Amino acid sequence: MERKSARRGTNTCLNWVCLLILILGVGNILYTDEGFGVRVAEELDQKYEFSSNVDILDGGTLGLRLMGPIMECDYLIIIDIVLNEGKPGDIFRLLGKDLKKACAFTNSMHQTDLLDTLARCGLIGKVPDDVILYGIEPVNYKDMSSALSPELDAKMPEVMALVLSEVEKAGGTYSLRTETNPATEKIYVPRNSSRNS
């Protein structure tokens, strides 16, 4: 997904102080619910146009290669699956210690990379002041399929609404896309290419 460049000091920023907001969807779209974060980021980019201080990034499983975008932003919103002792489909807003607990080694194929990336950002540069993880308890993250489980597919609108609310809280704005401002990013692996039961 292409990163849009944000401009500081535009009228879309609160009190003329512009927080650079990064919406980061992470996961592997080839392993069912593991791709949830990426699918949310894709859907947000397809449906909404954001103010110039908001970037959307498909972080996939890039790990340390995400250091640049993370260090450049002031407000980081991550979307991912988490194993947080909840029921499948439970949504969590995690910060600080809760984020570290939920992203422990056994939780996913890539989340240790995410924690390591955040730690390294702090060592050599900066970590955003605000790091929020919207995590969802997966149904299936081990079977190979580009489709989300029906339970998590049904939760996408709710998670998108939470992310949009977080963007507004941080000083970003958004509007629905129309024919005059369509999304330019092509989705190469659609999430409905196969169905999971």
Secondary structure, 3 states (H helix, E strand, C coil): CCCCCCCCCCCCCHHHCCCCEEEEEECCCCEHHHHHHHHHHHHHHHHEEECCCEEEEEEECCHHHHHHHHHHCCEEEEEEECCCCCCCCCEEEECHHHHHHHCCHHHCCCHHHHHHHHHHHHHHCCCCCEEEEEEECCCCCCCCECCCCHHHHHHHHHHHHHHHHHHHHCCCCEEECCCCCCCCCCCCCCCCCCCCC
